[in-house]
């Protein structure tokens, strides 16, 4: 049985807006509009990420691969882990 895997770019917690803006601009280089780029990024609180991951699961995702786009990758991994554990 094949599952559905969704890759998401994440920047959770207190991330400078300039970092998010840089990521949005880089995504528009691949043909996304600014609005589309903002829709696919997972930013903000752990609770917001938990809601986003839940909606992906409800839509049929069996696995979500979170790819941090900030330099604090270990901290991002901790925050993603918190977002995936029922709280």
C-alpha positions as CSV (number, residue, x, y, z in Angstrom):
1,X,0.0,0.0,0.0
2,X,1.4,3.4,-1.0
3,X,1.1,6.2,1.5
4,X,1.0,9.9,1.0
5,X,4.0,11.9,2.1
6,X,3.9,15.7,2.3
7,X,7.0,17.8,2.7
8,X,6.7,21.1,4.5
9,X,9.1,24.0,5.2
10,X,9.0,25.0,8.8
11,X,10.2,27.9,11.0
12,X,8.5,27.5,14.4
13,X,8.8,29.7,17.4
14,X,10.3,33.1,17.6
15,X,11.8,33.4,14.1
16,X,12.7,36.9,12.7
17,X,10.3,38.0,10.0
18,X,13.3,38.7,7.7
19,X,14.0,34.9,7.7
20,X,10.5,34.1,6.6
21,X,10.5,36.9,4.0
22,X,13.8,35.5,2.5
23,X,12.2,32.0,2.2
24,X,9.1,33.4,0.6
25,X,11.2,35.3,-2.0
26,X,13.3,32.2,-2.7
27,X,10.1,30.1,-3.3
28,X,8.8,32.7,-5.8
29,X,11.9,31.9,-7.9
30,X,10.4,28.4,-8.4
31,X,7.2,29.8,-9.8
32,X,5.0,30.2,-6.7
33,X,3.2,33.4,-6.1
34,X,4.0,35.2,-2.8
35,X,0.6,34.1,-1.5
36,X,1.1,30.5,-2.5
37,X,4.5,30.5,-0.8
38,X,3.1,31.8,2.4
39,X,0.3,29.2,2.4
40,X,2.7,26.3,2.2
41,X,5.1,27.5,4.9
42,X,4.5,26.3,8.5
43,X,5.5,29.2,10.8
44,X,4.5,30.4,14.2
45,X,3.6,28.5,17.3
46,X,3.8,24.8,18.1
47,X,0.0,24.9,18.4
48,X,-0.4,26.4,14.9
49,X,1.9,23.7,13.5
50,X,0.0,21.0,15.3
51,X,-3.2,22.3,13.6
52,X,-1.5,22.4,10.2
53,X,-0.2,18.9,10.5
54,X,-3.6,17.7,11.7
55,X,-5.3,19.2,8.6
56,X,-2.7,17.5,6.4
57,X,-3.5,14.1,8.1
58,X,-7.2,14.7,7.7
59,X,-6.6,15.4,4.0
60,X,-4.9,12.0,3.6
61,X,-1.3,12.5,4.5
62,X,0.2,9.4,6.1
63,X,3.6,11.2,6.8
64,X,4.7,14.8,7.1
65,X,8.4,15.5,6.5
66,X,9.3,18.8,8.1
67,X,12.3,20.6,6.7
68,X,13.4,23.6,8.7
69,X,14.6,26.6,6.8
70,X,16.3,28.3,9.7
71,X,19.8,27.9,11.1
72,X,18.6,26.5,14.4
73,X,17.8,23.1,13.0
74,X,18.0,21.2,16.3
75,X,15.6,23.7,18.0
76,X,13.3,23.4,15.1
77,X,13.4,19.6,15.4
78,X,12.4,19.9,19.1
79,X,9.5,22.2,18.2
80,X,8.3,19.9,15.4
81,X,8.4,17.0,17.8
82,X,6.3,19.0,20.3
83,X,3.8,19.8,17.5
84,X,3.4,16.1,16.6
85,X,2.7,14.9,20.2
86,X,-0.9,15.3,21.4
87,X,-0.9,18.0,24.0
